[in-house]
Amino acid sequence: MKLKLNKPIVFFDLESTGLNPATDRIVEISMLKVFPEGREEEFTMRINPGIPIPEESSKVHGIYDADVADKPGFKTVAHQVLAFLKGCDLGGYNSNRYDVPLLAEEFDRAGIDLDIKKIRFVDAQAIFFRMEPRTLAGAYKFYCDKELLDAHSAQADVRATWEILKAQVERYEELGNDIESLAEFSNSSNFADLAGRLVFDDEGQVLFNFGKHKGKRVDTIFRKESSYYNWMMQGDFPAYTKKMITRIYLDIKSQ
C-alpha cells in the first residue's frame, strides 16, 4: 500500500549536545522533504551549539567542537529551517519524544513560535515499537532487509527512517496510508506538552506527569500552591511546558 500524502512531509533527525531538550543544543540537522507526487528535497546542516559538545555525545555522533566552530548558530539559520518546514507535516524516529521538543526549544530561543497545532507528527519508532519493538538499526534490517551503516549520522538515520515508514505502510494495512491516520497512530500518548511533563485526563483537563503532584490537576495545584508555578518557571523545564502552565496560571488569575 503506497503512502498517501495530501501535503509534503519532512522527515528530520537531530544530533545534539545531549538528551535534555530544555538545556541541550542542536549540532546537526538533516531533513528530507517528500512531496505528494514523490519528489524529494534534502537539507543537511551542521550548527554551532554555542556550548561545548560533551565528549560522550561526540563519541555517539562523531561531531566535535572543532567540526562546528565555524558553523552558524541556530538563531542565524532558524528562518531558513522554518521555510523548509513551512506547510509540511513532520516525521522522524523517536521524534515525538526528543527531536520535536528539541527543535521547538531551539525555535523558541530564536524568538520563533512553532505552531504545533497546525502540524501532524508521524513517529516511525512509535509505530515500530507498537508493532515490532526494536531499535532503528533493527527496524531497518527488519523492514528493509538492509544494514544501517553510519548509524547516528543524521543523514543516514533520516534516510533510513523514510525507507522504514514506507515499508511499514506496505506491511501493515491497518495503519492506513495517509498522514492523518499515521499521526494518530504515532501519537497514542495523552501528552499535553511536547516533553510529556503534562498529560490530559479523560475529561481534557491537564495533569502533572512528574514529581510530587503527578496525576493531579495543574489548575487545582496552582490554586492551592502558586509557589509551585514559580518553581517550575525558574526550573529547568522546556519552554513549551512553561507556556502551557503559564496559560493555565493566567486563566486562574483572571477568574
URMOMO-V570491 format. One record per backbone hydrogen bond with DSSP energy under -1.0 kcal/mol. NH is the residue of the N-H (numbers start at 0). CO is the residue of the C=O. Records with the same first field share a line. If there is no record, write none. Layout:
NH=CO, CO
This chain:
3=176
8=33
9=88
10=31
11=90
12=29
14=27
16=24
22=19
23=19
26=14
27=14
28=44
29=12
30=42
31=10
32=40
33=8
34=38
37=34
40=32
42=30
44=28
46=26
47=71
57=53
58=54
60=56
61=57
66=63
67=64
70=67
76=72
77=73
80=76
81=77
82=78
83=79
84=80
85=81
87=84
88=7
89=119
90=9
91=121
97=93
99=94
101=97
102=98
103=99
104=100
105=101
106=102
107=103
108=104
109=105
110=107
111=106
115=113
117=114
118=115
121=89
123=91
126=122
127=123
128=124
129=125
130=126
131=127
138=134
139=135
140=136
141=137
142=138
143=139
144=140
145=139
148=146
152=149
156=152
157=153
158=154
159=155
160=156
161=157
162=158
163=159
164=160
165=161
166=162
167=163
168=164
169=165
170=166
171=167
174=171
175=172
181=177
182=178
183=179
184=180
185=181
186=182
191=197
192=197
198=206
199=189
200=204
203=200
206=198
207=215
208=196
213=210
214=207
215=212
217=205
220=216
221=217
222=218
223=219
224=220
227=224
229=225
230=226
231=227
232=228
233=229
236=234
241=237
242=238
243=239
244=240
245=241
246=242
247=243
248=244
249=245
250=246
251=247
252=248
253=249
254=251
